[in-house]
Amino acid sequence: MRAVVCEAFGGPEVLHVREVPDPPAPGPGEVQVRIRARGVQYVDVLMLAGKYQFRPDPPFVPGNEGAGEIVAVGDGVARFKIGDRVMSRHRLGAFAELGNAREENCNPVPDGMSTEEAAVFSGAYHTAYHALLQRGRMQPGEWVLIHGAAGGIGIAAIQVAKLFGAKVIATASTDEKRQACLEEGADYAIDYRGGFRDKVKELTGAHDGVDIVYDPIGGQVTEESLRALAYGGRLLVLGFLGGGPATPRTNYLLIKCLEVIGVRLGAVTEHWPEVGRDNMRKLVELAGQGKLRPRISHRFPLDRAGDAIQAVIDRRVIGKAVLLG
Ligand SMILES: NC(=O)c1ccc[n+]([C@@H]2O[C@H](COP(=O)([O-])OP(=O)(O)OC[C@H]3O[C@@H](n4cnc5c(N)ncnc54)[C@H](OP(=O)(O)O)[C@@H]3O)[C@@H](O)[C@H]2O)c1
């Protein structure tokens, strides 16, 4: 099969399409997927650079999400049969024509959802859902501030927050990205550079801040976010794209009874697998009803994986980038 191979740690230039052996027949509890589309995301950038928490040694085939149809099933697989369309999550190896995945890491593609949408659905929407509703305990009517809102997990968070009745302020760096956030349902979209706390206080009026901040950015943005929270607010820590981890001022937490809450999607599968399965059942149902739909701004053939990675690095992607073929 053809696969995109990372041959050394580095940037997009370390990726090359090669002929590699097909994966082995799926083991017990596994399926083999003929992958037709894969999501490209910031995690792939970190993994290529050898900077992700999981650090495979090159050569390896990157990619952890995809969609296609099942071509083989291992012993004990009950939910799927050959020919079923699935969205699949992989530890590695999705930038290839074939990939094996655990049955529990696959979900059916609902009618009406395209293969490319399915490829980028699970990770982003499960992250947003788990973060806002489970870790953040979001209630209808609450104010939510979403940073990196035009990114993959950001657009998903806008859609999930609106679907469950929140009021959303999105932050993004360009007019084009802010316009996309409004199209996806955000009530307001603001520029965060140069400060956002005063604008948030103005928009939330007497509520005097937001109830939840969804923060994949870190650094200064986290520090200012604590000052944009209303009494009893919750700050959800999702990542550190711009400035690394922050050191929260605990006096702010005390005075306004704030909470800082870590969110890691991997923890759901590791520690609360039943919750994870239930979340995905609900999310696939909502996608089938057309209530959640990924936004895809960039499409590349498999042999241009490096260009897709570069688009993510350059912050040109709005929503998601996919590799097709
Ligand atoms: N905790 C979890 O379970 C979990 C799950 C999935 C992803 N993540 C993490 O969440 C973060 C966002 O993931 P994503 O897939 O949404 O990424 P993405 O699609 O690349 O979007 C990230 C957004 O962040 C903003 N940004 C700010 N500073 C940036 C910088 N220095 N470099 C790049 N972008 C920057 C950009 O928007 P502007 O141009 O508007 O600033 C960009 O649109 C990543 O760190 C990822 O590892 C965490």
The ligand as an ORCA input file, in Angstrom:
! r2SCAN-3c Opt
* xyz 0 1
  N      -6.859     18.315     25.607
  C      -7.315     17.570     24.631
  O      -7.946     16.534     24.849
  C      -7.056     17.988     23.225
  C      -7.705     17.350     22.150
  C      -7.454     17.789     20.841
  C      -6.556     18.833     20.640
  N      -5.923     19.385     21.702
  C      -4.957     20.502     21.544
  O      -5.693     21.666     21.269
  C      -4.904     22.544     20.488
  C      -5.735     23.002     19.303
  O      -5.948     21.910     18.434
  P      -6.648     22.148     17.032
  O      -6.661     20.819     16.366
  O      -7.919     22.897     17.206
  O      -5.572     23.098     16.330
  P      -5.754     24.026     15.051
  O      -6.855     23.531     14.198
  O      -4.385     24.166     14.476
  O      -6.258     25.429     15.643
  C      -5.581     26.090     16.606
  C      -5.953     27.571     16.614
  O      -5.172     28.128     17.659
  C      -4.766     29.427     17.320
  N      -3.362     29.649     17.698
  C      -2.930     30.517     18.626
  N      -1.618     30.473     18.767
  C      -1.179     29.563     17.884
  C       0.123     29.096     17.556
  N       1.218     29.572     18.149
  N       0.217     28.159     16.591
  C      -0.863     27.679     15.977
  N      -2.143     28.084     16.264
  C      -2.272     29.035     17.221
  C      -5.019     29.604     15.826
  O      -6.050     30.552     15.728
  P      -5.762     32.106     15.579
  O      -4.971     32.282     14.317
  O      -7.128     32.645     15.523
  O      -5.015     32.506     16.802
  C      -5.566     28.268     15.331
  O      -6.710     28.443     14.522
  C      -3.623     21.780     20.140
  O      -2.602     22.171     21.042
  C      -3.987     20.352     20.378
  O      -2.853     19.572     20.730
  C      -6.163     19.010     22.975
*
